[in-house]
Every structure is written in C-alpha cells, then in structure tokens.
Amino acid sequence: MNKLKKIPKFKNEDEELEFWSTHDSTEYVDFSKAKKALFPNLKPSTKTISVRLPESLIEHLKQLANKRDIPYQSLLKMFLAERVEQELHAV
C-alpha cells in the first residue's frame, strides 16, 4: 500500500466539504483498519414542507394521536413512513 497523505486541518465544515468533494478519500484513509460505528442518538435530517389536508383528516389524525398520547404530526410521519416502506417492498 502506498503511503497515505496527511488530512489537512479545516477552518470550517464548508471548507472540509469542498475538500472531500474534490479529493479521493482512499488516498488519505486506510479503510482496512476501519471499525463499524454506531450512532444511536443520531437524528435523521428533516425538511419542513407544507401539505394541505382536509380539516376532517386532521381531526381524525388528532383523535388517533390522542389515543396514543403522541403529537398528531408524529403520527402522520409514522403513517407515511409505514406506507412508503410498504410501497417500496410491493411486488
């Protein structure tokens, strides 16, 4: 294996992003020594969107969420995630 290059010090995250988008990481990191990392508290990135829903649907969501003692927005995300997963695995 060739000698690895030294990873430079970065002033900020943007500078690091620019560097790694234009350089091959295999020239800087020996991946054969990598270990699997777990990040149990890492939250996925989210993006705010606007969706128009009928008021009756929102009321039904609120009723269902209230039974589960969770915010209705969280229940909506759960329902969407479940359905998307079903659709992705459908034949």
BAMARSE-201023 format. One record per residue (C-alpha): residue in three letters; x, y, z; residue number from 1. Coordinates in Angstrom, 2 decimals. Example, Ala and Ser with C-alpha at 12.3 -4.5 7.8 and 13.67 -1.06 7.14 Angstrom:
<pt><type>ALA</type><x>12.30</x><y>-4.50</y><z>7.80</z><seq>1</seq></pt>
<pt><type>SER</type><x>13.67</x><y>-1.06</y><z>7.14</z><seq>2</seq></pt>
This chain:
<pt><type>MET</type><x>0.00</x><y>0.00</y><z>0.00</z><seq>1</seq></pt>
<pt><type>ASN</type><x>1.20</x><y>3.49</y><z>-0.79</z><seq>2</seq></pt>
<pt><type>LYS</type><x>1.88</x><y>5.97</y><z>1.97</z><seq>3</seq></pt>
<pt><type>LEU</type><x>-1.25</x><y>7.87</y><z>2.93</z><seq>4</seq></pt>
<pt><type>LYS</type><x>-1.47</x><y>11.61</y><z>2.50</z><seq>5</seq></pt>
<pt><type>LYS</type><x>-2.00</x><y>13.76</y><z>5.59</z><seq>6</seq></pt>
<pt><type>ILE</type><x>-5.54</x><y>15.09</y><z>6.05</z><seq>7</seq></pt>
<pt><type>PRO</type><x>-5.37</x><y>18.89</y><z>6.22</z><seq>8</seq></pt>
<pt><type>LYS</type><x>-6.83</x><y>20.96</y><z>9.05</z><seq>9</seq></pt>
<pt><type>PHE</type><x>-10.03</x><y>22.68</y><z>8.04</z><seq>10</seq></pt>
<pt><type>LYS</type><x>-11.22</x><y>26.11</y><z>9.18</z><seq>11</seq></pt>
<pt><type>ASN</type><x>-14.87</x><y>25.12</y><z>8.99</z><seq>12</seq></pt>
<pt><type>GLU</type><x>-17.28</x><y>22.48</y><z>7.76</z><seq>13</seq></pt>
<pt><type>ASP</type><x>-17.76</x><y>24.17</y><z>4.38</z><seq>14</seq></pt>
<pt><type>GLU</type><x>-14.03</x><y>24.05</y><z>3.71</z><seq>15</seq></pt>
<pt><type>GLU</type><x>-13.96</x><y>20.37</y><z>4.64</z><seq>16</seq></pt>
<pt><type>LEU</type><x>-16.94</x><y>19.64</y><z>2.40</z><seq>17</seq></pt>
<pt><type>GLU</type><x>-15.24</x><y>21.36</y><z>-0.51</z><seq>18</seq></pt>
<pt><type>PHE</type><x>-12.04</x><y>19.37</y><z>0.08</z><seq>19</seq></pt>
<pt><type>TRP</type><x>-13.71</x><y>15.95</y><z>0.24</z><seq>20</seq></pt>
<pt><type>SER</type><x>-15.89</x><y>16.68</y><z>-2.78</z><seq>21</seq></pt>
<pt><type>THR</type><x>-12.73</x><y>17.12</y><z>-4.88</z><seq>22</seq></pt>
<pt><type>HIS</type><x>-10.36</x><y>14.54</y><z>-3.32</z><seq>23</seq></pt>
<pt><type>ASP</type><x>-10.30</x><y>10.75</y><z>-3.16</z><seq>24</seq></pt>
<pt><type>SER</type><x>-10.56</x><y>9.63</y><z>0.48</z><seq>25</seq></pt>
<pt><type>THR</type><x>-8.68</x><y>6.39</y><z>-0.25</z><seq>26</seq></pt>
<pt><type>GLU</type><x>-5.52</x><y>8.49</y><z>-0.63</z><seq>27</seq></pt>
<pt><type>TYR</type><x>-5.98</x><y>9.74</y><z>2.96</z><seq>28</seq></pt>
<pt><type>VAL</type><x>-7.64</x><y>6.94</y><z>4.91</z><seq>29</seq></pt>
<pt><type>ASP</type><x>-6.76</x><y>3.26</y><z>5.33</z><seq>30</seq></pt>
<pt><type>PHE</type><x>-10.23</x><y>1.74</y><z>5.25</z><seq>31</seq></pt>
<pt><type>SER</type><x>-8.88</x><y>-1.73</y><z>6.02</z><seq>32</seq></pt>
<pt><type>LYS</type><x>-8.47</x><y>-0.54</y><z>9.63</z><seq>33</seq></pt>
<pt><type>ALA</type><x>-11.96</x><y>0.93</y><z>9.83</z><seq>34</seq></pt>
<pt><type>LYS</type><x>-14.34</x><y>-0.18</y><z>12.55</z><seq>35</seq></pt>
<pt><type>LYS</type><x>-18.11</x><y>-0.14</y><z>12.43</z><seq>36</seq></pt>
<pt><type>ALA</type><x>-19.53</x><y>2.84</y><z>14.31</z><seq>37</seq></pt>
<pt><type>LEU</type><x>-22.94</x><y>3.12</y><z>15.91</z><seq>38</seq></pt>
<pt><type>PHE</type><x>-24.70</x><y>6.41</y><z>16.45</z><seq>39</seq></pt>
<pt><type>PRO</type><x>-27.84</x><y>5.53</y><z>18.43</z><seq>40</seq></pt>
<pt><type>ASN</type><x>-28.77</x><y>9.13</y><z>19.24</z><seq>41</seq></pt>
<pt><type>LEU</type><x>-28.28</x><y>10.49</y><z>15.73</z><seq>42</seq></pt>
<pt><type>LYS</type><x>-31.47</x><y>12.01</y><z>14.39</z><seq>43</seq></pt>
<pt><type>PRO</type><x>-32.13</x><y>12.00</y><z>10.65</z><seq>44</seq></pt>
<pt><type>SER</type><x>-32.13</x><y>15.31</y><z>8.86</z><seq>45</seq></pt>
<pt><type>THR</type><x>-35.58</x><y>16.73</y><z>8.37</z><seq>46</seq></pt>
<pt><type>LYS</type><x>-37.04</x><y>19.26</y><z>6.00</z><seq>47</seq></pt>
<pt><type>THR</type><x>-40.14</x><y>21.31</y><z>6.61</z><seq>48</seq></pt>
<pt><type>ILE</type><x>-42.82</x><y>21.01</y><z>3.95</z><seq>49</seq></pt>
<pt><type>SER</type><x>-46.34</x><y>22.32</y><z>3.58</z><seq>50</seq></pt>
<pt><type>VAL</type><x>-49.15</x><y>19.90</y><z>2.78</z><seq>51</seq></pt>
<pt><type>ARG</type><x>-52.77</x><y>20.90</y><z>2.51</z><seq>52</seq></pt>
<pt><type>LEU</type><x>-55.05</x><y>18.34</y><z>4.15</z><seq>53</seq></pt>
<pt><type>PRO</type><x>-58.78</x><y>18.32</y><z>4.64</z><seq>54</seq></pt>
<pt><type>GLU</type><x>-59.73</x><y>19.52</y><z>8.11</z><seq>55</seq></pt>
<pt><type>SER</type><x>-61.64</x><y>16.31</y><z>8.75</z><seq>56</seq></pt>
<pt><type>LEU</type><x>-58.50</x><y>14.26</y><z>8.08</z><seq>57</seq></pt>
<pt><type>ILE</type><x>-56.51</x><y>16.40</y><z>10.51</z><seq>58</seq></pt>
<pt><type>GLU</type><x>-59.22</x><y>15.95</y><z>13.15</z><seq>59</seq></pt>
<pt><type>HIS</type><x>-59.15</x><y>12.18</y><z>12.69</z><seq>60</seq></pt>
<pt><type>LEU</type><x>-55.36</x><y>12.21</y><z>12.97</z><seq>61</seq></pt>
<pt><type>LYS</type><x>-55.60</x><y>14.23</y><z>16.17</z><seq>62</seq></pt>
<pt><type>GLN</type><x>-58.10</x><y>11.76</y><z>17.63</z><seq>63</seq></pt>
<pt><type>LEU</type><x>-55.89</x><y>8.79</y><z>16.79</z><seq>64</seq></pt>
<pt><type>ALA</type><x>-52.79</x><y>10.56</y><z>18.07</z><seq>65</seq></pt>
<pt><type>ASN</type><x>-54.55</x><y>11.48</y><z>21.30</z><seq>66</seq></pt>
<pt><type>LYS</type><x>-55.34</x><y>7.78</y><z>21.91</z><seq>67</seq></pt>
<pt><type>ARG</type><x>-51.63</x><y>7.03</y><z>21.52</z><seq>68</seq></pt>
<pt><type>ASP</type><x>-50.55</x><y>10.09</y><z>23.51</z><seq>69</seq></pt>
<pt><type>ILE</type><x>-48.31</x><y>11.43</y><z>20.75</z><seq>70</seq></pt>
<pt><type>PRO</type><x>-48.44</x><y>14.62</y><z>18.65</z><seq>71</seq></pt>
<pt><type>TYR</type><x>-50.53</x><y>14.22</y><z>15.51</z><seq>72</seq></pt>
<pt><type>GLN</type><x>-47.61</x><y>15.34</y><z>13.33</z><seq>73</seq></pt>
<pt><type>SER</type><x>-45.56</x><y>12.43</y><z>14.70</z><seq>74</seq></pt>
<pt><type>LEU</type><x>-48.38</x><y>10.02</y><z>13.97</z><seq>75</seq></pt>
<pt><type>LEU</type><x>-48.64</x><y>11.37</y><z>10.44</z><seq>76</seq></pt>
<pt><type>LYS</type><x>-44.89</x><y>10.81</y><z>9.93</z><seq>77</seq></pt>
<pt><type>MET</type><x>-45.25</x><y>7.25</y><z>11.25</z><seq>78</seq></pt>
<pt><type>PHE</type><x>-48.15</x><y>6.54</y><z>8.89</z><seq>79</seq></pt>
<pt><type>LEU</type><x>-46.27</x><y>7.99</y><z>5.92</z><seq>80</seq></pt>
<pt><type>ALA</type><x>-43.10</x><y>6.04</y><z>6.72</z><seq>81</seq></pt>
<pt><type>GLU</type><x>-45.04</x><y>2.78</y><z>7.07</z><seq>82</seq></pt>
<pt><type>ARG</type><x>-46.86</x><y>3.28</y><z>3.78</z><seq>83</seq></pt>
<pt><type>VAL</type><x>-43.75</x><y>4.29</y><z>1.87</z><seq>84</seq></pt>
<pt><type>GLU</type><x>-42.00</x><y>1.17</y><z>3.21</z><seq>85</seq></pt>
<pt><type>GLN</type><x>-44.93</x><y>-0.99</y><z>2.04</z><seq>86</seq></pt>
<pt><type>GLU</type><x>-44.88</x><y>0.58</y><z>-1.41</z><seq>87</seq></pt>
<pt><type>LEU</type><x>-41.14</x><y>0.12</y><z>-1.75</z><seq>88</seq></pt>
<pt><type>HIS</type><x>-41.42</x><y>-3.58</y><z>-0.93</z><seq>89</seq></pt>
<pt><type>ALA</type><x>-44.54</x><y>-4.23</y><z>-3.01</z><seq>90</seq></pt>
<pt><type>VAL</type><x>-44.20</x><y>-6.65</y><z>-5.89</z><seq>91</seq></pt>
